[in-house]
């Protein structure tokens, strides 16, 4: 019997020490029997394993905390509450207010009174109709709450009129009011219950077999829902919620990925949920400071490599923005953006007289408790430490950071603020604004800010305001953060979260379960 050719070749190589010779190519389905090739039937490929779908679409919540949408905490409790309650308006993915319980609205000639007409078919989960008195009471309670008080600070009153409408009166005109009325409505008289009565697609069921959400068969919108029952799993805290998700005890979790850089373990999918949380550089504009000059502030702002920062430092967890309006909004003037190269920034600084003279030591203040902000501040300091500028990052604990801001002990600071969806910037860059730590003051800016709030043509007014802020540069916007909606691979199709809710358009979802 002849030996296989491959064995003979190997033996020759060992004996002669020659370089390896190429073996004859043998197809995977063939073998050598010493005399010739034996053809074998090709093996059938193994079918791909079926996805391990869960038995139920479960969510985490805090059993010992209220589900009252006005007072419940953000995150996991807010997600569950959003399935029980509906607002007058809901923001879509571009921050547009979409009517939900409100059918239409109209302004009076002063721009101070907005009359809301409610849907006649809207009803609570107990079958009783939604009334203007219910909606007005919810607005009033929200305006007095810690959660919604700031966004509704311009509301003087909310009341029901004889025609069954809600009349909202403002202290100053604000055509962006509908974007602020993403306020969950509850039935009057149920506010003090752990889960007040709402108009949402699910109802809370508690019992011996555990708490769960059950699809409301009488939901006034009459839309199909992807699951009938949603079991609720108690989570002691945020870390416990992350563990429950990673161990497949829960199928969806909304997190701030900058706050939780290791949000979950195991296989998961991330879907971004946009927010109005702006990160920016603030300037000390005092007369004796370098950045009293609007020209230097504008050069600094234009020199920030935002896209690189978002991609490389923030792992694409945010949207780069040159203006203090989300780039997702139709009000964002993308055509006004200006991307400056490093050489253009240097030329602009030289033209402004910053290429000669003594080195200017500048400080960039940042809260040390946020690692992403510290990393971003360091990246910006390194990028803009050019010519005779030398920027040093001062990372301080929160109390020291806020004390330094209040005392004006900084040249620059790295800030974060949750803007309201009407994009009212008066507190941030208006004269005497509560968030205006840089002390910026400009009469023209104040007039344009007020004009934007009152303008019926918000597109044109926003463009005018953004062009003005681009030149005056009271702050240097960097990016808008995204939240992350985590789901297990393949479980949910059609997820499209909005700034208002993770469950935006839930009736369009497909949820895959094992049974």
BABASE-762708 format. One record per residue (C-alpha): residue in three letters; x, y, z. Coordinates in nm, 3 decimals, always signed. Layout:
<zakols>
 type    east   north      up
  ala       X       Y       Z
...
</zakols>
This chain:
<zakols>
 type    east   north      up
  unk  +0.000  +0.000  +0.000
  unk  +0.135  +0.337  -0.097
  unk  +0.164  +0.597  +0.173
  unk  -0.032  +0.917  +0.141
  unk  +0.145  +1.181  -0.064
  unk  +0.127  +1.440  +0.210
  unk  +0.307  +1.211  +0.455
  unk  +0.581  +1.140  +0.201
  unk  +0.635  +1.510  +0.133
  unk  +0.659  +1.578  +0.502
  unk  +0.918  +1.308  +0.548
  unk  +1.129  +1.445  +0.262
  unk  +1.122  +1.790  +0.415
  unk  +1.241  +1.656  +0.748
  unk  +1.525  +1.462  +0.594
  unk  +1.654  +1.728  +0.354
  unk  +1.580  +2.041  +0.555
  unk  +1.436  +2.203  +0.243
  unk  +1.190  +2.489  +0.251
  unk  +0.828  +2.386  +0.274
  unk  +0.670  +2.279  -0.050
  unk  +0.309  +2.348  -0.122
  unk  +0.083  +2.052  -0.057
  unk  -0.166  +1.964  -0.324
  unk  -0.495  +2.136  -0.258
  unk  -0.755  +1.893  -0.134
  unk  -1.115  +1.997  -0.120
  unk  -1.265  +1.979  +0.229
  unk  -1.504  +1.706  +0.123
  unk  -1.226  +1.478  -0.016
  unk  -0.989  +1.231  +0.156
  unk  -0.677  +1.039  +0.040
  unk  -0.695  +0.664  +0.099
  unk  -0.345  +0.588  -0.020
  unk  -0.453  +0.499  -0.372
  unk  -0.672  +0.789  -0.479
  unk  -0.924  +1.045  -0.376
  unk  -1.246  +0.945  -0.208
  unk  -1.527  +1.190  -0.268
  unk  -1.763  +1.244  +0.021
  unk  -2.104  +1.397  +0.026
  unk  -2.078  +1.758  +0.145
  unk  -2.217  +1.808  +0.494
  unk  -2.534  +2.005  +0.531
  unk  -2.462  +2.339  +0.701
  unk  -2.597  +2.357  +1.051
  unk  -2.894  +2.589  +1.080
  unk  -2.833  +2.916  +1.262
  unk  -2.941  +2.894  +1.624
  unk  -3.272  +3.049  +1.706
  unk  -3.245  +3.371  +1.912
  unk  -3.301  +3.313  +2.281
  unk  -3.610  +3.527  +2.316
  unk  -3.743  +3.597  +2.667
  unk  -4.069  +3.457  +2.796
  unk  -4.196  +3.806  +2.886
  unk  -4.113  +4.171  +2.822
  unk  -4.029  +4.282  +3.174
  unk  -3.922  +4.621  +3.312
  unk  -3.751  +4.727  +3.633
  unk  -3.911  +4.973  +3.874
  unk  -3.883  +5.075  +4.236
  unk  -4.174  +4.916  +4.416
  unk  -4.135  +5.134  +4.724
  unk  -4.138  +5.461  +4.527
  unk  -4.433  +5.655  +4.386
  unk  -4.537  +5.631  +4.024
  unk  -4.697  +5.975  +4.039
  unk  -4.553  +6.127  +3.720
  unk  -4.506  +6.468  +3.878
  unk  -4.300  +6.343  +4.171
  unk  -4.144  +6.014  +4.061
  unk  -3.773  +5.990  +3.991
  unk  -3.616  +6.001  +3.648
  unk  -3.495  +5.689  +3.473
  unk  -3.656  +5.355  +3.552
  unk  -3.953  +5.497  +3.743
  unk  -4.015  +5.755  +3.473
  unk  -4.016  +5.483  +3.204
  unk  -4.286  +5.283  +3.380
  unk  -4.491  +5.595  +3.456
  unk  -4.486  +5.698  +3.089
  unk  -4.693  +5.388  +3.009
  unk  -4.961  +5.489  +3.260
  unk  -4.998  +5.858  +3.179
  unk  -5.022  +6.081  +2.874
  unk  -4.942  +6.451  +2.828
  unk  -5.119  +6.733  +2.650
  unk  -4.834  +6.738  +2.398
  unk  -4.547  +6.498  +2.339
  unk  -4.214  +6.584  +2.177
  unk  -4.124  +6.383  +1.870
  unk  -3.766  +6.293  +1.772
  unk  -3.708  +6.646  +1.638
  unk  -3.841  +6.821  +1.951
  unk  -4.168  +6.918  +1.780
  unk  -4.470  +6.925  +2.015
  unk  -4.724  +6.671  +1.890
  unk  -5.080  +6.698  +2.031
  unk  -5.191  +6.401  +2.242
  unk  -5.465  +6.494  +2.490
  unk  -5.483  +6.845  +2.346
  unk  -5.662  +6.870  +2.012
  unk  -5.579  +7.232  +1.926
  unk  -5.478  +7.564  +2.081
  unk  -5.507  +7.935  +2.008
  unk  -5.342  +8.256  +2.135
  unk  -5.509  +8.584  +2.219
  unk  -5.385  +8.913  +2.069
  unk  -5.151  +8.983  +2.363
  unk  -4.965  +8.655  +2.331
  unk  -5.015  +8.601  +2.705
  unk  -5.320  +8.373  +2.701
  unk  -5.324  +8.031  +2.536
  unk  -5.653  +7.842  +2.517
  unk  -5.625  +7.464  +2.485
  unk  -5.908  +7.255  +2.343
  unk  -5.895  +6.895  +2.469
  unk  -5.989  +6.582  +2.277
  unk  -6.350  +6.491  +2.336
  unk  -6.283  +6.117  +2.321
  unk  -5.997  +6.110  +2.576
  unk  -6.080  +5.914  +2.889
  unk  -5.912  +5.790  +3.205
  unk  -5.840  +5.425  +3.272
  unk  -6.149  +5.401  +3.496
  unk  -6.370  +5.506  +3.203
  unk  -6.442  +5.862  +3.316
  unk  -6.385  +6.136  +3.057
  unk  -6.089  +6.371  +3.071
  unk  -6.199  +6.722  +3.170
  unk  -6.042  +7.066  +3.148
  unk  -6.048  +7.080  +3.527
  unk  -5.830  +6.766  +3.540
  unk  -5.580  +6.910  +3.294
  unk  -5.568  +7.252  +3.462
  unk  -5.512  +7.092  +3.802
  unk  -5.225  +6.882  +3.663
  unk  -5.058  +7.192  +3.512
  unk  -5.092  +7.383  +3.839
  unk  -4.952  +7.095  +4.042
  unk  -4.663  +7.050  +3.797
  unk  -4.582  +7.422  +3.811
  unk  -4.548  +7.394  +4.188
  unk  -4.330  +7.081  +4.174
  unk  -3.953  +7.043  +4.188
  unk  -3.954  +6.839  +3.867
  unk  -4.153  +7.067  +3.637
  unk  -4.142  +7.398  +3.823
  unk  -3.851  +7.542  +3.626
  unk  -3.994  +7.474  +3.281
  unk  -4.331  +7.620  +3.386
  unk  -4.185  +7.925  +3.564
  unk  -4.349  +8.151  +3.306
  unk  -4.702  +8.020  +3.377
  unk  -4.907  +8.260  +3.587
  unk  -5.221  +8.041  +3.603
  unk  -5.409  +7.752  +3.445
  unk  -5.785  +7.716  +3.473
  unk  -6.088  +7.557  +3.305
  unk  -6.335  +7.789  +3.131
  unk  -6.708  +7.738  +3.080
  unk  -6.651  +7.592  +2.733
  unk  -6.451  +7.304  +2.879
  unk  -6.117  +7.443  +2.761
  unk  -5.794  +7.500  +2.953
  unk  -5.684  +7.863  +2.972
  unk  -5.311  +7.911  +3.041
  unk  -5.198  +8.264  +3.125
  unk  -4.829  +8.360  +3.104
  unk  -4.622  +8.634  +3.266
  unk  -4.456  +8.710  +2.931
  unk  -4.527  +8.597  +2.573
  unk  -4.386  +8.256  +2.480
  unk  -4.498  +8.096  +2.157
  unk  -4.297  +7.788  +2.253
  unk  -4.542  +7.700  +2.532
  unk  -4.677  +7.377  +2.368
  unk  -4.326  +7.226  +2.384
  unk  -4.334  +7.282  +2.762
  unk  -4.670  +7.109  +2.810
  unk  -4.527  +6.760  +2.795
  unk  -4.686  +6.726  +3.137
  unk  -4.854  +6.394  +3.231
  unk  -5.219  +6.444  +3.318
  unk  -5.378  +6.263  +3.612
  unk  -5.734  +6.253  +3.737
  unk  -5.818  +6.508  +4.003
  unk  -5.854  +6.352  +4.346
  unk  -5.615  +6.064  +4.275
  unk  -5.292  +6.268  +4.306
  unk  -5.200  +6.122  +4.644
  unk  -5.228  +5.758  +4.537
  unk  -4.903  +5.565  +4.476
  unk  -5.018  +5.537  +4.113
  unk  -5.275  +5.807  +4.028
  unk  -5.532  +5.740  +3.757
  unk  -5.412  +5.832  +3.407
  unk  -5.519  +5.801  +3.045
  unk  -5.228  +5.582  +2.928
  unk  -5.228  +5.251  +2.740
  unk  -5.149  +5.037  +3.046
  unk  -5.283  +5.006  +3.399
  unk  -5.090  +4.898  +3.708
  unk  -5.197  +4.566  +3.862
  unk  -5.068  +4.464  +4.204
  unk  -5.121  +4.129  +4.366
  unk  -4.977  +3.815  +4.514
  unk  -4.805  +3.706  +4.192
  unk  -4.618  +4.033  +4.161
  unk  -4.686  +4.371  +4.008
  unk  -4.731  +4.413  +3.636
  unk  -4.869  +4.646  +3.371
  unk  -5.175  +4.526  +3.184
  unk  -5.287  +4.664  +2.849
  unk  -5.589  +4.889  +2.897
  unk  -5.864  +4.737  +2.682
  unk  -6.056  +5.064  +2.701
  unk  -5.765  +5.284  +2.597
  unk  -5.921  +5.577  +2.417
  unk  -5.662  +5.571  +2.133
  unk  -5.765  +5.214  +2.040
  unk  -5.421  +5.128  +1.904
  unk  -5.271  +4.779  +1.912
  unk  -4.993  +4.730  +2.165
  unk  -4.695  +4.497  +2.117
  unk  -4.744  +4.315  +2.449
  unk  -5.044  +4.267  +2.672
  unk  -4.860  +4.214  +3.001
  unk  -4.539  +4.374  +3.126
  unk  -4.405  +4.217  +3.448
  unk  -4.235  +4.463  +3.683
  unk  -3.917  +4.363  +3.865
  unk  -3.820  +4.555  +4.177
  unk  -3.481  +4.727  +4.166
  unk  -3.335  +4.869  +4.486
  unk  -3.131  +5.132  +4.304
  unk  -2.966  +5.216  +3.973
  unk  -2.685  +4.964  +4.013
  unk  -2.934  +4.691  +4.094
  unk  -3.135  +4.788  +3.784
  unk  -2.823  +4.747  +3.571
  unk  -2.762  +4.404  +3.723
  unk  -3.122  +4.295  +3.657
  unk  -3.091  +4.401  +3.295
  unk  -2.753  +4.237  +3.240
  unk  -2.884  +3.912  +3.394
  unk  -3.188  +3.917  +3.159
  unk  -3.439  +3.977  +3.437
  unk  -3.547  +4.292  +3.251
  unk  -3.559  +4.358  +2.877
  unk  -3.523  +4.736  +2.851
  unk  -3.338  +5.000  +3.047
  unk  -3.285  +5.373  +2.989
  unk  -2.955  +5.509  +3.122
  unk  -2.732  +5.812  +3.100
  unk  -2.428  +5.645  +2.942
  unk  -2.197  +5.927  +3.051
  unk  -2.306  +5.859  +3.406
  unk  -2.286  +5.482  +3.354
  unk  -1.997  +5.419  +3.111
  unk  -2.026  +5.044  +3.180
  unk  -2.402  +5.045  +3.163
  unk  -2.460  +4.677  +3.105
  unk  -2.286  +4.352  +3.048
  unk  -2.364  +4.079  +2.800
  unk  -2.513  +4.124  +2.456
  unk  -2.729  +4.432  +2.426
  unk  -2.835  +4.689  +2.170
  unk  -2.810  +5.063  +2.226
  unk  -3.060  +5.307  +2.081
  unk  -2.996  +5.676  +2.139
  unk  -3.265  +5.886  +2.300
  unk  -3.211  +6.258  +2.234
  unk  -3.213  +6.510  +2.516
  unk  -3.201  +6.887  +2.559
  unk  -2.897  +6.857  +2.787
  unk  -2.635  +7.099  +2.655
  unk  -2.265  +7.081  +2.737
  unk  -2.079  +7.405  +2.676
  unk  -1.783  +7.625  +2.763
  unk  -1.868  +7.936  +2.962
  unk  -1.653  +8.250  +2.966
  unk  -1.574  +8.495  +3.244
  unk  -1.671  +8.817  +3.064
  unk  -1.566  +9.059  +3.339
  unk  -1.402  +9.373  +3.199
  unk  -1.057  +9.283  +3.334
  unk  -1.058  +8.932  +3.185
  unk  -0.930  +8.813  +2.849
  unk  -1.271  +8.691  +2.739
  unk  -1.438  +9.025  +2.787
  unk  -1.371  +9.044  +2.412
  unk  -1.652  +8.893  +2.203
  unk  -1.406  +8.846  +1.916
  unk  -1.183  +8.620  +2.128
  unk  -1.484  +8.430  +2.258
  unk  -1.601  +8.368  +1.901
  unk  -1.253  +8.252  +1.795
  unk  -1.237  +8.014  +2.091
  unk  -1.582  +7.875  +2.010
  unk  -1.506  +7.824  +1.642
  unk  -1.176  +7.656  +1.727
  unk  -1.329  +7.375  +1.936
  unk  -1.298  +7.046  +1.740
  unk  -1.649  +6.933  +1.832
  unk  -1.687  +6.640  +1.595
  unk  -1.351  +6.493  +1.700
  unk  -1.442  +6.543  +2.064
  unk  -1.777  +6.368  +2.027
  unk  -1.637  +6.081  +1.820
  unk  -1.308  +6.018  +2.001
  unk  -1.363  +6.134  +2.359
  unk  -1.736  +6.080  +2.406
  unk  -1.772  +5.758  +2.203
  unk  -2.053  +5.918  +1.998
  unk  -2.275  +5.948  +2.305
  unk  -2.370  +6.303  +2.206
  unk  -2.448  +6.527  +1.908
  unk  -2.198  +6.799  +1.826
  unk  -2.363  +7.143  +1.819
  unk  -2.240  +7.492  +1.741
  unk  -2.562  +7.653  +1.864
  unk  -2.764  +7.611  +2.187
  unk  -3.049  +7.433  +2.006
  unk  -3.042  +7.060  +1.938
  unk  -2.920  +6.980  +1.585
  unk  -3.226  +6.754  +1.555
  unk  -3.460  +7.052  +1.576
  unk  -3.585  +7.226  +1.263
  unk  -3.491  +7.552  +1.439
  unk  -3.120  +7.463  +1.427
  unk  -2.954  +7.675  +1.153
  unk  -2.714  +7.418  +1.011
  unk  -2.624  +7.645  +0.719
  unk  -2.473  +7.898  +0.963
  unk  -2.224  +7.646  +1.102
  unk  -1.860  +7.727  +1.049
  unk  -1.595  +7.458  +1.077
  unk  -1.254  +7.616  +1.132
  unk  -0.928  +7.431  +1.081
  unk  -0.649  +7.463  +1.333
  unk  -0.458  +7.694  +1.098
  unk  -0.764  +7.919  +1.056
  unk  -0.793  +7.943  +1.433
  unk  -0.427  +8.041  +1.461
  unk  -0.467  +8.306  +1.191
  unk  -0.773  +8.448  +1.366
  unk  -0.582  +8.466  +1.695
  unk  -0.289  +8.637  +1.529
  unk  -0.524  +8.890  +1.369
  unk  -0.670  +8.956  +1.714
  unk  -0.323  +9.024  +1.854
  unk  -0.288  +8.694  +2.039
  unk  +0.028  +8.577  +1.866
  unk  +0.278  +8.783  +2.061
  unk  +0.346  +8.896  +2.414
  unk  +0.364  +8.711  +2.740
  unk  +0.208  +8.370  +2.781
  unk  -0.147  +8.404  +2.909
  unk  -0.219  +8.148  +3.181
  unk  -0.588  +8.055  +3.164
  unk  -0.791  +7.824  +3.386
  unk  -1.071  +7.595  +3.271
  unk  -1.295  +7.496  +3.560
  unk  -1.469  +7.156  +3.560
  unk  -1.648  +6.932  +3.808
  unk  -1.412  +6.644  +3.886
  unk  -1.697  +6.404  +3.969
  unk  -1.790  +6.363  +3.600
  unk  -1.514  +6.177  +3.419
  unk  -1.653  +6.254  +3.073
  unk  -1.658  +6.627  +3.145
  unk  -1.302  +6.615  +3.278
  unk  -1.182  +6.428  +2.969
  unk  -1.363  +6.673  +2.742
  unk  -1.222  +6.973  +2.928
  unk  -0.869  +6.836  +2.898
  unk  -0.916  +6.773  +2.526
  unk  -1.041  +7.127  +2.468
  unk  -0.761  +7.277  +2.681
  unk  -0.500  +7.089  +2.479
  unk  -0.663  +7.182  +2.148
  unk  -0.685  +7.555  +2.230
  unk  -0.353  +7.596  +2.411
  unk  -0.200  +7.769  +2.109
  unk  +0.027  +8.067  +2.046
  unk  +0.056  +8.248  +2.378
  unk  -0.244  +8.078  +2.543
  unk  -0.180  +7.809  +2.802
  unk  -0.498  +7.658  +2.945
  unk  -0.489  +7.457  +3.267
  unk  -0.784  +7.239  +3.371
  unk  -0.896  +7.285  +3.733
  unk  -1.103  +6.981  +3.831
  unk  -1.284  +7.047  +4.160
  unk  -1.543  +6.865  +4.373
  unk  -1.900  +6.983  +4.313
  unk  -1.925  +7.221  +4.609
  unk  -1.590  +7.382  +4.533
  unk  -1.675  +7.397  +4.164
  unk  -2.003  +7.580  +4.224
  unk  -1.837  +7.810  +4.478
  unk  -1.570  +7.905  +4.222
  unk  -1.841  +7.974  +3.965
  unk  -2.033  +8.196  +4.205
  unk  -1.714  +8.386  +4.295
  unk  -1.608  +8.431  +3.931
  unk  -1.283  +8.249  +4.005
  unk  -1.223  +8.117  +3.652
  unk  -1.143  +8.220  +3.297
  unk  -1.342  +7.936  +3.141
  unk  -1.572  +7.672  +3.280
  unk  -1.714  +7.347  +3.145
  unk  -2.089  +7.355  +3.205
  unk  -2.391  +7.133  +3.155
  unk  -2.752  +7.250  +3.156
  unk  -3.086  +7.089  +3.078
  unk  -3.254  +7.336  +2.845
  unk  -3.629  +7.353  +2.806
  unk  -3.770  +7.244  +2.470
  unk  -3.885  +7.597  +2.386
  unk  -3.510  +7.681  +2.377
  unk  -3.551  +7.975  +2.615
  unk  -3.192  +8.087  +2.684
  unk  -3.262  +8.393  +2.898
  unk  -3.143  +8.235  +3.222
  unk  -2.825  +8.113  +3.051
  unk  -2.712  +8.418  +2.854
  unk  -2.957  +8.694  +2.947
  unk  -2.855  +8.982  +3.172
  unk  -2.877  +8.868  +3.533
  unk  -2.980  +8.515  +3.433
  unk  -2.973  +8.258  +3.712
  unk  -2.735  +8.038  +3.509
  unk  -2.528  +8.322  +3.365
  unk  -2.215  +8.258  +3.574
  unk  -1.992  +8.437  +3.324
  unk  -2.165  +8.770  +3.391
  unk  -2.243  +8.829  +3.024
  unk  -2.463  +9.133  +2.964
  unk  -2.578  +9.285  +2.637
  unk  -2.894  +9.486  +2.574
  unk  -2.924  +9.370  +2.214
  unk  -2.901  +9.006  +2.322
  unk  -3.179  +9.060  +2.576
  unk  -3.407  +9.213  +2.313
  unk  -3.344  +8.933  +2.064
  unk  -3.402  +8.667  +2.331
  unk  -3.739  +8.821  +2.420
  unk  -3.827  +8.858  +2.052
  unk  -3.760  +8.490  +1.989
  unk  -3.992  +8.387  +2.273
  unk  -4.274  +8.608  +2.145
  unk  -4.232  +8.542  +1.772
  unk  -4.504  +8.359  +1.583
  unk  -4.246  +8.280  +1.313
  unk  -4.012  +8.084  +1.536
  unk  -3.796  +7.965  +1.247
  unk  -3.695  +8.317  +1.142
  unk  -3.659  +8.436  +1.502
  unk  -3.440  +8.138  +1.595
  unk  -3.213  +8.205  +1.299
  unk  -3.173  +8.570  +1.397
  unk  -3.095  +8.473  +1.758
  unk  -2.842  +8.203  +1.664
  unk  -2.659  +8.435  +1.422
  unk  -2.636  +8.695  +1.697
  unk  -2.509  +8.444  +1.953
  unk  -2.254  +8.310  +1.705
  unk  -2.095  +8.656  +1.684
  unk  -2.135  +8.756  +2.049
  unk  -2.041  +8.409  +2.180
  unk  -2.157  +8.446  +2.541
  unk  -2.103  +8.068  +2.562
  unk  -1.943  +7.810  +2.334
  unk  -2.186  +7.520  +2.279
  unk  -2.020  +7.179  +2.244
  unk  -2.281  +6.905  +2.221
  unk  -2.617  +6.770  +2.333
  unk  -2.607  +6.448  +2.533
  unk  -2.799  +6.137  +2.438
  unk  -2.949  +5.889  +2.677
  unk  -2.910  +5.522  +2.586
  unk  -3.202  +5.280  +2.566
  unk  -3.061  +4.931  +2.619
  unk  -3.241  +4.622  +2.494
  unk  -3.131  +4.265  +2.449
  unk  -3.034  +4.168  +2.096
  unk  -3.330  +4.102  +1.868
  unk  -3.603  +4.142  +2.131
  unk  -3.745  +4.479  +2.021
  unk  -3.793  +4.606  +1.666
  unk  -3.905  +4.958  +1.579
  unk  -3.765  +5.132  +1.887
  unk  -3.761  +5.508  +1.821
  unk  -3.735  +5.697  +2.153
  unk  -3.800  +6.070  +2.164
  unk  -3.697  +6.339  +2.415
  unk  -4.034  +6.284  +2.584
  unk  -4.031  +5.910  +2.630
  unk  -3.847  +5.589  +2.561
  unk  -4.180  +5.440  +2.445
  unk  -4.255  +5.692  +2.172
  unk  -4.460  +5.519  +1.899
  unk  -4.473  +5.195  +2.098
  unk  -4.774  +5.082  +1.896
  unk  -4.534  +5.041  +1.601
  unk  -4.299  +4.809  +1.792
  unk  -4.257  +4.436  +1.746
  unk  -4.153  +4.250  +2.062
  unk  -4.023  +3.896  +2.013
  unk  -4.105  +3.652  +2.293
  unk  -4.045  +3.281  +2.324
  unk  -4.415  +3.210  +2.357
</zakols>
